[in-house]
Amino acid sequence: MTVSEIPGTTRDAIDTLVLRQGRRYRFVDTAGLRRRGKTEDSPMCSRRPWHGGDRAVDCVILVLDASTPLTALDQTIAGYASEAHRPVILAGNKWDLVEEPERATKELRDEMGRRFQFLRFAPVLTLSALTD
């Protein structure tokens, strides 16, 4: 989905149906999760946005900010994805902001492997929503 660069502006899960080669796909874009105390200007609570993930029947694509270090909140969200008992793809977004992409790819994969051991089977992709 095209969204604002301002955190907290997406508040509800948004479904989009895509028809490709005769098959229908439903993408559910959930609002990003924020720590409690960071949401005073937003009506979101910390777990509410994940409910859209319950509708992701085939796969969860967990989009993380690759331009900053992973956080405990990222690990919590990855845990929600794992608890959904669906295949997961880890997507490192904002790749256009990363310096030395070859080195950073290895570091990102290593860090995700350490922090998200329960998702060690998940493929790790990098992308730029700005350019891709």
The first five atom37 places (N, CA, C, CB, O) and aatype in JSON, in Angstrom:
{
  "aatype": [12, 16, 19, 15, 6, 9, 14, 7, 16, 16, 1, 3, 0, 9, 3, 16, 10, 19, 10, 1, 5, 7, 1, 1, 18, 1, 13, 19, 3, 16, 0, 7, 10, 1, 1, 1, 7, 11, 16, 6, 3, 15, 14, 12, 4, 15, 1, 1, 14, 17, 8, 7, 7, 3, 1, 0, 19, 3, 4, 19, 9, 10, 19, 10, 3, 0, 15, 16, 14, 10, 16, 0, 10, 3, 5, 16, 9, 0, 7, 18, 0, 15, 6, 0, 8, 1, 14, 19, 9, 10, 0, 7, 2, 11, 17, 3, 10, 19, 6, 6, 14, 6, 1, 0, 16, 11, 6, 10, 1, 3, 6, 12, 7, 1, 1, 13, 5, 13, 10, 1, 13, 0, 14, 19, 10, 16, 10, 15, 0, 10, 16, 3],
  "atom_mask": [
    [1, 1, 1, 1, 1],
    [1, 1, 1, 1, 1],
    [1, 1, 1, 1, 1],
    [1, 1, 1, 1, 1],
    [1, 1, 1, 1, 1],
    [1, 1, 1, 1, 1],
    [1, 1, 1, 1, 1],
    [1, 1, 1, 0, 1],
    [1, 1, 1, 1, 1],
    [1, 1, 1, 1, 1],
    [1, 1, 1, 1, 1],
    [1, 1, 1, 1, 1],
    [1, 1, 1, 1, 1],
    [1, 1, 1, 1, 1],
    [1, 1, 1, 1, 1],
    [1, 1, 1, 1, 1],
    [1, 1, 1, 1, 1],
    [1, 1, 1, 1, 1],
    [1, 1, 1, 1, 1],
    [1, 1, 1, 1, 1],
    [1, 1, 1, 1, 1],
    [1, 1, 1, 0, 1],
    [1, 1, 1, 1, 1],
    [1, 1, 1, 1, 1],
    [1, 1, 1, 1, 1],
    [1, 1, 1, 1, 1],
    [1, 1, 1, 1, 1],
    [1, 1, 1, 1, 1],
    [1, 1, 1, 1, 1],
    [1, 1, 1, 1, 1],
    [1, 1, 1, 1, 1],
    [1, 1, 1, 0, 1],
    [1, 1, 1, 1, 1],
    [1, 1, 1, 1, 1],
    [1, 1, 1, 1, 1],
    [1, 1, 1, 1, 1],
    [1, 1, 1, 0, 1],
    [1, 1, 1, 1, 1],
    [1, 1, 1, 1, 1],
    [1, 1, 1, 1, 1],
    [1, 1, 1, 1, 1],
    [1, 1, 1, 1, 1],
    [1, 1, 1, 1, 1],
    [1, 1, 1, 1, 1],
    [1, 1, 1, 1, 1],
    [1, 1, 1, 1, 1],
    [1, 1, 1, 1, 1],
    [1, 1, 1, 1, 1],
    [1, 1, 1, 1, 1],
    [1, 1, 1, 1, 1],
    [1, 1, 1, 1, 1],
    [1, 1, 1, 0, 1],
    [1, 1, 1, 0, 1],
    [1, 1, 1, 1, 1],
    [1, 1, 1, 1, 1],
    [1, 1, 1, 1, 1],
    [1, 1, 1, 1, 1],
    [1, 1, 1, 1, 1],
    [1, 1, 1, 1, 1],
    [1, 1, 1, 1, 1],
    [1, 1, 1, 1, 1],
    [1, 1, 1, 1, 1],
    [1, 1, 1, 1, 1],
    [1, 1, 1, 1, 1],
    [1, 1, 1, 1, 1],
    [1, 1, 1, 1, 1],
    [1, 1, 1, 1, 1],
    [1, 1, 1, 1, 1],
    [1, 1, 1, 1, 1],
    [1, 1, 1, 1, 1],
    [1, 1, 1, 1, 1],
    [1, 1, 1, 1, 1],
    [1, 1, 1, 1, 1],
    [1, 1, 1, 1, 1],
    [1, 1, 1, 1, 1],
    [1, 1, 1, 1, 1],
    [1, 1, 1, 1, 1],
    [1, 1, 1, 1, 1],
    [1, 1, 1, 0, 1],
    [1, 1, 1, 1, 1],
    [1, 1, 1, 1, 1],
    [1, 1, 1, 1, 1],
    [1, 1, 1, 1, 1],
    [1, 1, 1, 1, 1],
    [1, 1, 1, 1, 1],
    [1, 1, 1, 1, 1],
    [1, 1, 1, 1, 1],
    [1, 1, 1, 1, 1],
    [1, 1, 1, 1, 1],
    [1, 1, 1, 1, 1],
    [1, 1, 1, 1, 1],
    [1, 1, 1, 0, 1],
    [1, 1, 1, 1, 1],
    [1, 1, 1, 1, 1],
    [1, 1, 1, 1, 1],
    [1, 1, 1, 1, 1],
    [1, 1, 1, 1, 1],
    [1, 1, 1, 1, 1],
    [1, 1, 1, 1, 1],
    [1, 1, 1, 1, 1],
    [1, 1, 1, 1, 1],
    [1, 1, 1, 1, 1],
    [1, 1, 1, 1, 1],
    [1, 1, 1, 1, 1],
    [1, 1, 1, 1, 1],
    [1, 1, 1, 1, 1],
    [1, 1, 1, 1, 1],
    [1, 1, 1, 1, 1],
    [1, 1, 1, 1, 1],
    [1, 1, 1, 1, 1],
    [1, 1, 1, 1, 1],
    [1, 1, 1, 1, 1],
    [1, 1, 1, 0, 1],
    [1, 1, 1, 1, 1],
    [1, 1, 1, 1, 1],
    [1, 1, 1, 1, 1],
    [1, 1, 1, 1, 1],
    [1, 1, 1, 1, 1],
    [1, 1, 1, 1, 1],
    [1, 1, 1, 1, 1],
    [1, 1, 1, 1, 1],
    [1, 1, 1, 1, 1],
    [1, 1, 1, 1, 1],
    [1, 1, 1, 1, 1],
    [1, 1, 1, 1, 1],
    [1, 1, 1, 1, 1],
    [1, 1, 1, 1, 1],
    [1, 1, 1, 1, 1],
    [1, 1, 1, 1, 1],
    [1, 1, 1, 1, 1],
    [1, 1, 1, 1, 1],
    [1, 1, 1, 1, 1]
  ],
  "atom_positions": [
    [[0.84, -1.18, 0.0], [0.0, 0.0, 0.0], [0.88, 1.24, 0.0], [-0.95, 0.0, 1.21], [1.98, 1.22, 0.55]],
    [[0.42, 2.26, -0.59], [1.1, 3.54, -0.53], [0.64, 4.22, 0.74], [0.81, 4.42, -1.8], [-0.55, 4.44, 0.94]],
    [[1.58, 4.56, 1.59], [1.25, 5.16, 2.87], [2.11, 6.39, 3.1], [1.45, 4.14, 4.02], [3.02, 6.69, 2.32]],
    [[1.81, 7.09, 4.14], [2.58, 8.26, 4.51], [3.89, 7.84, 5.16], [1.77, 9.16, 5.47], [3.99, 6.75, 5.72]],
    [[4.89, 8.7, 5.07], [6.16, 8.45, 5.77], [6.02, 8.71, 7.26], [7.27, 9.31, 5.17], [6.91, 8.36, 8.03]],
    [[4.92, 9.32, 7.67], [4.71, 9.67, 9.07], [4.22, 8.44, 9.83], [3.7, 10.84, 9.21], [3.17, 7.9, 9.48]],
    [[4.95, 7.99, 10.86], [4.52, 6.81, 11.61], [3.16, 7.02, 12.26], [5.55, 6.46, 12.68], [2.83, 8.12, 12.7]],
    [[2.37, 5.95, 12.31], [1.09, 5.99, 13.0], [-0.08, 6.45, 12.17], [0.0, 0.0, 0.0], [-1.19, 6.6, 12.69]],
    [[0.13, 6.68, 10.87], [-0.98, 7.19, 10.06], [-1.88, 6.07, 9.53], [-0.46, 8.0, 8.9], [-3.04, 6.33, 9.22]],
    [[-1.37, 4.84, 9.42], [-2.2, 3.71, 9.02], [-2.73, 3.08, 10.3], [-1.4, 2.66, 8.16], [-1.95, 2.62, 11.13]],
    [[-4.06, 3.06, 10.46], [-4.63, 2.6, 11.72], [-5.4, 1.31, 11.6], [-5.51, 3.64, 12.29], [-5.57, 0.6, 12.59]],
    [[-5.88, 0.98, 10.41], [-6.69, -0.22, 10.22], [-6.07, -1.1, 9.15], [-8.14, 0.14, 9.85], [-5.35, -0.61, 8.27]],
    [[-6.35, -2.39, 9.21], [-5.91, -3.31, 8.17], [-6.68, -3.01, 6.89], [-6.1, -4.79, 8.61], [-7.89, -2.77, 6.93]],
    [[-5.98, -3.02, 5.76], [-6.58, -2.72, 4.46], [-6.38, -3.93, 3.55], [-5.95, -1.44, 3.83], [-5.25, -4.36, 3.32]],
    [[-7.49, -4.48, 3.05], [-7.44, -5.62, 2.13], [-7.36, -5.13, 0.69], [-8.67, -6.53, 2.32], [-8.03, -4.17, 0.31]],
    [[-6.54, -5.79, -0.09], [-6.47, -5.52, -1.53], [-6.5, -6.85, -2.25], [-5.18, -4.71, -1.89], [-5.71, -7.74, -1.96]],
    [[-7.43, -6.99, -3.2], [-7.52, -8.2, -4.02], [-6.76, -7.98, -5.31], [-8.99, -8.58, -4.3], [-6.9, -6.94, -5.96]],
    [[-5.94, -8.97, -5.69], [-5.15, -8.9, -6.91], [-5.44, -10.16, -7.72], [-3.61, -8.78, -6.59], [-5.44, -11.27, -7.19]],
    [[-5.69, -9.98, -9.01], [-5.89, -11.1, -9.92], [-4.66, -11.2, -10.79], [-7.2, -10.93, -10.78], [-4.31, -10.25, -11.49]],
    [[-4.0, -12.36, -10.76], [-2.77, -12.56, -11.55], [-2.8, -13.97, -12.12], [-1.48, -12.32, -10.68], [-2.91, -14.95, -11.39]],
    [[-2.69, -14.04, -13.42], [-2.67, -15.32, -14.15], [-3.83, -16.21, -13.71], [-1.34, -16.04, -13.92], [-3.66, -17.41, -13.49]],
    [[-5.01, -15.61, -13.61], [-6.22, -16.36, -13.28], [-6.38, -16.73, -11.83], [0.0, 0.0, 0.0], [-7.35, -17.4, -11.47]],
    [[-5.46, -16.32, -10.97], [-5.55, -16.64, -9.53], [-5.8, -15.36, -8.75], [-4.26, -17.35, -9.02], [-5.28, -14.3, -9.08]],
    [[-6.61, -15.49, -7.71], [-6.9, -14.35, -6.85], [-6.02, -14.38, -5.61], [-8.4, -14.33, -6.45], [-5.83, -15.43, -4.99]],
    [[-5.48, -13.22, -5.27], [-4.66, -13.08, -4.08], [-5.23, -11.94, -3.24], [-3.16, -12.82, -4.44], [-5.65, -10.92, -3.77]],
    [[-5.25, -12.14, -1.94], [-5.67, -11.09, -1.02], [-4.45, -10.66, -0.2], [-6.84, -11.58, -0.08], [-3.83, -11.47, 0.48]],
    [[-4.12, -9.39, -0.28], [-3.06, -8.82, 0.53], [-3.72, -8.01, 1.65], [-2.09, -7.92, -0.32], [-4.62, -7.21, 1.39]],
    [[-3.28, -8.23, 2.86], [-3.81, -7.49, 4.01], [-2.66, -6.65, 4.56], [-4.41, -8.45, 5.11], [-1.71, -7.19, 5.14]],
    [[-2.77, -5.34, 4.39], [-1.75, -4.43, 4.9], [-2.21, -4.0, 6.29], [-1.54, -3.19, 3.95], [-3.19, -3.26, 6.43]],
    [[-1.49, -4.46, 7.31], [-1.85, -4.09, 8.67], [-1.13, -2.82, 9.06], [-1.53, -5.22, 9.65], [-0.09, -2.49, 8.5]],
    [[-1.68, -2.11, 10.01], [-1.01, -0.93, 10.54], [0.22, -1.39, 11.31], [-1.96, -0.1, 11.45], [0.22, -2.47, 11.9]],
    [[1.25, -0.57, 11.31], [2.45, -0.92, 12.07], [2.17, -0.87, 13.56], [0.0, 0.0, 0.0], [1.32, -0.1, 14.02]],
    [[2.88, -1.67, 14.3], [2.73, -1.68, 15.75], [3.67, -0.65, 16.36], [3.02, -3.09, 16.33], [4.77, -0.41, 15.86]],
    [[3.22, -0.04, 17.44], [4.03, 0.96, 18.15], [4.07, 0.58, 19.62], [3.47, 2.41, 17.95], [3.13, -0.02, 20.14]],
    [[5.15, 0.94, 20.28], [5.23, 0.7, 21.73], [4.2, 1.55, 22.45], [6.64, 1.0, 22.27], [3.87, 2.65, 22.01]],
    [[3.68, 1.01, 23.56], [2.8, 1.81, 24.41], [3.58, 3.05, 24.84], [2.29, 1.0, 25.66], [4.78, 2.98, 25.09]],
    [[2.9, 4.16, 24.93], [3.57, 5.4, 25.29], [4.02, 6.16, 24.06], [0.0, 0.0, 0.0], [4.27, 7.36, 24.13]],
    [[4.14, 5.47, 22.91], [4.49, 6.13, 21.66], [3.23, 6.4, 20.85], [5.48, 5.27, 20.84], [3.31, 6.9, 19.72]],
    [[2.07, 6.09, 21.41], [0.83, 6.17, 20.66], [-0.11, 7.24, 21.2], [0.13, 4.84, 20.66], [-1.3, 7.21, 20.89]],
    [[0.4, 8.18, 22.0], [-0.48, 9.17, 22.59], [-1.19, 10.01, 21.54], [0.3, 10.05, 23.52], [-2.29, 10.5, 21.8]],
    [[-0.6, 10.2, 20.38], [-1.24, 10.97, 19.33], [-1.97, 10.07, 18.33], [-0.22, 11.82, 18.6], [-2.43, 10.54, 17.29]],
    [[-2.07, 8.79, 18.65], [-2.72, 7.83, 17.76], [-3.63, 6.93, 18.58], [-1.67, 7.0, 16.99], [-3.26, 6.51, 19.68]],
    [[-4.83, 6.63, 18.07], [-5.74, 5.79, 18.83], [-5.37, 4.31, 18.83], [-7.12, 5.95, 18.3], [-6.07, 3.51, 19.45]],
    [[-4.28, 3.92, 18.15], [-3.9, 2.51, 18.11], [-3.46, 2.03, 19.48], [-2.78, 2.28, 17.09], [-2.84, 2.79, 20.24]],
    [[-3.77, 0.8, 19.8], [-3.13, 0.16, 20.95], [-2.06, -0.75, 20.4], [-4.17, -0.62, 21.84], [-1.98, -0.96, 19.18]],
    [[-1.23, -1.31, 21.26], [-0.03, -1.98, 20.77], [-0.3, -3.27, 20.01], [0.86, -2.28, 21.91], [0.52, -3.65, 19.17]],
    [[-1.41, -3.97, 20.26], [-1.61, -5.25, 19.59], [-2.71, -5.2, 18.54], [-1.93, -6.31, 20.62], [-2.77, -6.08, 17.68]],
    [[-3.57, -4.23, 18.57], [-4.73, -4.15, 17.68], [-4.39, -4.31, 16.2], [-5.42, -2.85, 17.87], [-5.09, -5.05, 15.52]],
    [[-3.35, -3.68, 15.67], [-3.09, -3.8, 14.24], [-2.79, -5.22, 13.79], [-1.95, -2.92, 13.86], [-2.99, -5.54, 12.61]],
    [[-2.31, -6.09, 14.69], [-1.97, -7.43, 14.25], [-3.19, -8.23, 13.84], [-1.23, -8.15, 15.34], [-3.05, -9.21, 13.12]],
    [[-4.38, -7.85, 14.27], [-5.57, -8.64, 13.97], [-5.74, -8.85, 12.46], [-6.8, -7.96, 14.54], [-6.32, -9.86, 12.06]],
    [[-5.26, -7.94, 11.63], [-5.32, -8.15, 10.19], [-4.52, -9.36, 9.76], [0.0, 0.0, 0.0], [-4.84, -9.98, 8.74]],
    [[-3.47, -9.71, 10.51], [-2.67, -10.89, 10.2], [-3.46, -12.17, 10.32], [0.0, 0.0, 0.0], [-3.09, -13.19, 9.72]],
    [[-4.53, -12.15, 11.1], [-5.36, -13.34, 11.24], [-6.03, -13.7, 9.91], [-6.42, -13.11, 12.32], [-6.41, -14.85, 9.72]],
    [[-6.17, -12.74, 9.01], [-6.82, -12.98, 7.73], [-5.83, -13.44, 6.66], [-7.53, -11.73, 7.26], [-6.24, -13.8, 5.55]],
    [[-4.54, -13.44, 6.96], [-3.53, -13.84, 5.99], [-3.46, -15.36, 5.95], [-2.13, -13.23, 6.35], [-2.74, -15.99, 6.72]],
    [[-4.22, -15.94, 5.06], [-4.38, -17.39, 5.02], [-3.14, -18.1, 4.51], [-5.56, -17.76, 4.15], [-2.76, -19.14, 5.06]],
    [[-2.5, -17.58, 3.49], [-1.41, -18.3, 2.85], [-0.02, -17.94, 3.36], [-1.46, -18.07, 1.4], [0.84, -18.81, 3.47]],
    [[0.22, -16.68, 3.66], [1.58, -16.26, 3.98], [1.55, -14.91, 4.69], [2.43, -16.18, 2.7], [0.7, -14.07, 4.42]],
    [[2.5, -14.72, 5.6], [2.69, -13.43, 6.26], [3.99, -12.84, 5.74], [2.71, -13.58, 7.83], [5.04, -13.49, 5.79]],
    [[3.94, -11.62, 5.23], [5.16, -10.91, 4.83], [5.4, -9.86, 5.9], [5.03, -10.25, 3.38], [4.66, -8.88, 6.0]],
    [[6.42, -10.08, 6.69], [6.74, -9.18, 7.79], [7.73, -8.13, 7.28], [7.31, -9.96, 9.02], [8.89, -8.45, 7.01]],
    [[7.28, -6.9, 7.16], [8.1, -5.82, 6.62], [8.75, -5.07, 7.79], [7.25, -4.85, 5.73], [8.07, -4.54, 8.67]],
    [[10.07, -5.04, 7.77], [10.85, -4.39, 8.82], [11.72, -3.29, 8.21], [11.73, -5.41, 9.57], [12.06, -3.35, 7.03]],
    [[12.06, -2.3, 9.0], [12.91, -1.19, 8.55], [14.36, -1.65, 8.57], [12.71, 0.07, 9.44], [14.97, -1.76, 9.63]],
    [[14.92, -1.9, 7.39], [16.3, -2.4, 7.29], [17.34, -1.29, 7.47], [16.51, -3.07, 5.96], [18.53, -1.58, 7.58]],
    [[16.89, -0.04, 7.5], [17.84, 1.06, 7.63], [18.19, 1.34, 9.09], [17.27, 2.31, 6.99], [19.06, 2.17, 9.37]],
    [[17.53, 0.65, 10.02], [17.81, 0.82, 11.44], [18.01, -0.55, 12.08], [16.66, 1.6, 12.15], [17.54, -1.55, 11.53]],
    [[18.68, -0.62, 13.22], [18.87, -1.91, 13.89], [17.51, -2.51, 14.3], [19.78, -1.74, 15.13], [16.56, -1.78, 14.59]],
    [[17.45, -3.83, 14.32], [16.24, -4.51, 14.78], [16.02, -4.2, 16.26], [16.34, -6.05, 14.55], [16.97, -3.98, 17.01]],
    [[14.76, -4.19, 16.66], [14.41, -3.85, 18.03], [13.68, -5.0, 18.71], [13.55, -2.58, 18.07], [13.32, -5.99, 18.07]],
    [[13.49, -4.87, 20.01], [12.69, -5.85, 20.75], [11.26, -5.88, 20.21], [12.69, -5.53, 22.28], [10.63, -6.94, 20.17]],
    [[10.75, -4.73, 19.79], [9.39, -4.69, 19.22], [9.34, -5.48, 17.91], [8.95, -3.22, 18.98], [8.36, -6.18, 17.66]],
    [[10.38, -5.37, 17.08], [10.44, -6.18, 15.85], [10.38, -7.66, 16.2], [11.73, -5.86, 15.05], [9.69, -8.44, 15.52]],
    [[11.08, -8.05, 17.25], [11.1, -9.45, 17.67], [9.71, -9.88, 18.15], [12.15, -9.67, 18.78], [9.28, -11.0, 17.88]],
    [[9.02, -9.01, 18.85], [7.66, -9.3, 19.31], [6.72, -9.49, 18.14], [7.15, -8.18, 20.22], [5.92, -10.43, 18.12]],
    [[6.81, -8.61, 17.16], [5.95, -8.7, 15.98], [6.25, -9.99, 15.22], [6.14, -7.47, 15.05], [5.34, -10.67, 14.75]],
    [[7.53, -10.34, 15.09], [7.9, -11.6, 14.44], [7.3, -12.78, 15.2], [9.45, -11.74, 14.35], [6.9, -13.77, 14.6]],
    [[7.26, -12.66, 16.53], [6.62, -13.7, 17.34], [5.14, -13.84, 17.02], [0.0, 0.0, 0.0], [4.63, -14.96, 16.95]],
    [[4.44, -12.72, 16.82], [3.03, -12.76, 16.41], [2.9, -13.48, 15.08], [2.45, -11.33, 16.31], [1.99, -14.29, 14.89]],
    [[3.8, -13.2, 14.15], [3.75, -13.85, 12.84], [3.96, -15.35, 12.98], [4.81, -13.25, 11.89], [3.28, -16.14, 12.34]],
    [[4.9, -15.74, 13.83], [5.16, -17.16, 14.06], [3.95, -17.85, 14.71], [6.4, -17.33, 14.94], [3.6, -18.97, 14.34]],
    [[3.33, -17.17, 15.67], [2.16, -17.72, 16.35], [0.95, -17.89, 15.42], [1.78, -16.83, 17.52], [0.03, -18.64, 15.73]],
    [[0.96, -17.19, 14.29], [-0.15, -17.3, 13.33], [-0.11, -18.65, 12.61], [-0.09, -16.15, 12.31], [-1.06, -19.01, 11.92]],
    [[1.01, -19.4, 12.76], [1.16, -20.73, 12.14], [0.96, -20.68, 10.63], [0.17, -21.72, 12.76], [0.27, -21.52, 10.05]],
    [[1.57, -19.69, 10.01], [1.54, -19.56, 8.57], [2.96, -19.33, 8.08], [0.59, -18.39, 8.13], [3.82, -18.89, 8.85]],
    [[3.22, -19.62, 6.82], [4.55, -19.32, 6.29], [4.86, -17.82, 6.43], [4.66, -19.77, 4.8], [3.96, -16.99, 6.31]],
    [[6.11, -17.51, 6.67], [6.52, -16.12, 6.88], [7.67, -15.78, 5.94], [6.94, -15.89, 8.35], [8.59, -16.57, 5.74]],
    [[7.61, -14.59, 5.37], [8.72, -14.01, 4.61], [9.14, -12.76, 5.37], [8.31, -13.69, 3.11], [8.29, -11.92, 5.68]],
    [[10.42, -12.63, 5.67], [10.95, -11.44, 6.32], [11.45, -10.48, 5.24], [12.1, -11.8, 7.33], [12.32, -10.84, 4.45]],
    [[10.9, -9.29, 5.22], [11.25, -8.3, 4.18], [11.9, -7.09, 4.83], [10.0, -7.88, 3.37], [11.27, -6.39, 5.63]],
    [[13.15, -6.85, 4.49], [13.86, -5.67, 4.97], [13.59, -4.52, 4.02], [0.0, 0.0, 0.0], [14.14, -4.49, 2.91]],
    [[12.77, -3.56, 4.43], [12.38, -2.42, 3.6], [13.37, -1.27, 3.8], [10.94, -1.96, 3.94], [14.22, -1.31, 4.69]],
    [[13.25, -0.25, 2.97], [14.11, 0.95, 2.97], [15.55, 0.6, 2.59], [14.09, 1.62, 4.36], [16.5, 1.22, 3.07]],
    [[15.69, -0.39, 1.72], [17.02, -0.83, 1.3], [17.76, 0.27, 0.56], [16.91, -2.07, 0.42], [18.99, 0.26, 0.48]],
    [[17.02, 1.23, 0.01], [17.65, 2.35, -0.68], [18.45, 3.23, 0.29], [16.59, 3.19, -1.4], [19.29, 4.0, -0.16]],
    [[18.2, 3.14, 1.59], [18.91, 3.94, 2.58], [20.13, 3.24, 3.16], [17.97, 4.32, 3.69], [20.89, 3.83, 3.92]],
    [[20.33, 1.98, 2.8], [21.41, 1.17, 3.36], [22.71, 1.42, 2.6], [21.05, -0.33, 3.33], [22.75, 1.39, 1.37]],
    [[23.77, 1.67, 3.36], [25.1, 1.81, 2.76], [25.75, 0.43, 2.68], [25.99, 2.8, 3.58], [25.5, -0.42, 3.53]],
    [[26.57, 0.21, 1.68], [27.25, -1.07, 1.46], [26.27, -2.24, 1.5], [28.36, -1.27, 2.51], [26.32, -3.06, 2.42]],
    [[25.37, -2.33, 0.51], [24.31, -3.35, 0.51], [24.8, -4.79, 0.63], [23.52, -3.22, -0.74], [24.14, -5.59, 1.3]],
    [[25.93, -5.14, 0.02], [26.4, -6.53, 0.11], [26.74, -6.91, 1.55], [27.63, -6.74, -0.79], [26.33, -7.97, 2.02]],
    [[27.47, -6.05, 2.23], [27.83, -6.3, 3.63], [26.57, -6.26, 4.49], [28.87, -5.27, 4.13], [26.39, -7.1, 5.37]],
    [[25.71, -5.29, 4.24], [24.5, -5.12, 5.04], [23.54, -6.3, 4.88], [23.79, -3.83, 4.65], [22.84, -6.65, 5.83]],
    [[23.5, -6.92, 3.69], [22.63, -8.08, 3.48], [23.05, -9.21, 4.41], [22.68, -8.55, 2.0], [22.21, -9.83, 5.06]],
    [[24.35, -9.48, 4.47], [24.84, -10.55, 5.35], [24.54, -10.21, 6.81], [26.36, -10.76, 5.16], [24.09, -11.07, 7.56]],
    [[24.78, -8.97, 7.21], [24.53, -8.57, 8.59], [23.04, -8.68, 8.94], [25.01, -7.14, 8.81], [22.69, -9.13, 10.03]],
    [[22.18, -8.27, 8.02], [20.73, -8.34, 8.25], [20.29, -9.79, 8.42], [19.96, -7.68, 7.1], [19.54, -10.12, 9.34]],
    [[20.76, -10.66, 7.51], [20.39, -12.08, 7.6], [20.91, -12.71, 8.9], [20.94, -12.85, 6.39], [20.21, -13.49, 9.54]],
    [[22.14, -12.37, 9.28], [22.7, -12.9, 10.52], [21.91, -12.42, 11.73], [24.18, -12.49, 10.65], [21.59, -13.2, 12.62]],
    [[21.61, -11.12, 11.76], [20.87, -10.57, 12.91], [19.46, -11.14, 12.99], [20.81, -9.04, 12.81], [19.0, -11.47, 14.08]],
    [[18.77, -11.27, 11.85], [17.44, -11.87, 11.87], [17.52, -13.32, 12.32], [16.79, -11.77, 10.48], [16.63, -13.8, 13.03]],
    [[18.56, -14.03, 11.91], [18.74, -15.42, 12.34], [18.91, -15.53, 13.85], [0.0, 0.0, 0.0], [18.4, -16.46, 14.47]],
    [[19.64, -14.57, 14.44], [19.85, -14.57, 15.9], [18.58, -14.14, 16.64], [21.01, -13.65, 16.27], [18.17, -14.78, 17.6]],
    [[17.97, -13.04, 16.19], [16.84, -12.46, 16.91], [15.54, -13.22, 16.67], [16.66, -11.01, 16.52], [14.66, -13.25, 17.53]],
    [[15.41, -13.83, 15.49], [14.17, -14.51, 15.12], [14.44, -16.01, 14.92], [13.55, -13.89, 13.82], [14.08, -16.57, 13.89]],
    [[15.08, -16.65, 15.89], [15.42, -18.06, 15.76], [14.21, -18.92, 15.46], [16.1, -18.56, 17.01], [14.31, -19.93, 14.77]],
    [[13.06, -18.53, 15.97], [11.83, -19.28, 15.75], [11.32, -19.15, 14.32], [10.75, -18.81, 16.73], [10.39, -19.84, 13.92]],
    [[11.94, -18.25, 13.53], [11.6, -18.09, 12.11], [12.82, -18.38, 11.23], [11.09, -16.66, 11.84], [12.93, -17.84, 10.13]],
    [[13.73, -19.22, 11.7], [14.97, -19.46, 10.95], [14.72, -20.05, 9.57], [15.87, -20.39, 11.73], [15.59, -19.97, 8.7]],
    [[13.55, -20.63, 9.36], [13.18, -21.19, 8.06], [12.73, -20.11, 7.08], [12.06, -22.22, 8.23], [12.67, -20.36, 5.87]],
    [[12.42, -18.92, 7.57], [11.82, -17.87, 6.72], [12.86, -17.25, 5.79], [11.18, -16.78, 7.6], [13.96, -16.92, 6.22]],
    [[12.5, -17.09, 4.53], [13.41, -16.37, 3.63], [13.49, -14.9, 4.01], [12.96, -16.52, 2.15], [12.53, -14.32, 4.51]],
    [[14.66, -14.31, 3.77], [14.88, -12.89, 4.05], [15.09, -12.18, 2.72], [16.11, -12.67, 5.0], [16.0, -12.52, 1.96]],
    [[14.24, -11.2, 2.44], [14.33, -10.42, 1.22], [14.61, -8.97, 1.56], [13.04, -10.55, 0.38], [14.26, -8.5, 2.65]],
    [[15.23, -8.26, 0.64], [15.42, -6.82, 0.82], [14.68, -6.11, -0.28], [16.93, -6.44, 0.82], [14.59, -6.59, -1.41]],
    [[14.14, -4.93, 0.05], [13.37, -4.18, -0.93], [13.35, -2.72, -0.55], [11.95, -4.73, -1.06], [13.7, -2.33, 0.56]],
    [[12.94, -1.93, -1.51], [12.75, -0.51, -1.27], [11.35, -0.15, -1.77], [13.86, 0.34, -1.98], [11.1, -0.17, -2.97]],
    [[10.48, 0.17, -0.86], [9.13, 0.57, -1.26], [9.17, 1.87, -2.05], [8.22, 0.73, -0.03], [8.23, 2.2, -2.78]],
    [[10.26, 2.61, -1.9], [10.42, 3.85, -2.64], [10.69, 3.61, -4.12], [11.53, 4.67, -2.04], [10.2, 4.33, -4.98]],
    [[11.49, 2.57, -4.4], [11.92, 2.35, -5.78], [11.36, 1.09, -6.43], [13.39, 2.3, -5.84], [11.36, 1.0, -7.66]],
    [[10.9, 0.1, -5.66], [10.43, -1.16, -6.22], [8.95, -1.15, -6.5], [10.77, -2.3, -5.3], [8.41, -2.14, -6.98]]
  ]
}
